[in-house]
Amino acid sequence: MDKRYKELYDGNGNLISQEEIPYTLNDILETRKAEYPDIGDQLDIIWKQFKAQKDSGISLADETNTMIDKIFSVKEKYKKP
């Protein structure tokens, strides 16, 4: 992220002082949030990866298997055109 500054000018427009303004945690989190892919897209990729692992015989937690079954049954029921 670019640095931010608080600047003070005199009556003639001359720069008197310049102080760097640090970013807050909220500033950083909001900037990240704006640049991350959509949360639905992120989750879709994660669940596809889990399903690929399940399909290849990798042992997953029962809760993970249940969620995979639920998610992919909805995908099957409402297929994209």
GIWODA-V304390 format. One record per residue. PHI is phi in whole degrees, -180 to 180 (* if undefined). Layout:
# GIWODA-V304390
PHI ; PHI
This chain:
# GIWODA-V304390
* ; -66 ; -72 ; -114 ; -133 ; -102 ; -117 ; -120 ; -116 ; -83 ; -63 ; -97 ; 86 ; -86 ; -68 ; -97 ; -150 ; -141 ; -128 ; -70 ; -105 ; -71 ; -77 ; -84 ; -58 ; -62 ; -57 ; -66 ; -65 ; -66 ; -66 ; -61 ; -56 ; -67 ; -99 ; -66 ; -63 ; -52 ; -60 ; -63 ; -66 ; -61 ; -65 ; -59 ; -65 ; -62 ; -68 ; -64 ; -66 ; -60 ; -63 ; -62 ; -66 ; -59 ; -64 ; -89 ; 95 ; -72 ; -76 ; -121 ; -62 ; -55 ; -63 ; -67 ; -61 ; -63 ; -66 ; -57 ; -60 ; -64 ; -63 ; -78 ; -72 ; -68 ; -58 ; -70 ; -67 ; -121 ; -68 ; -72 ; -68
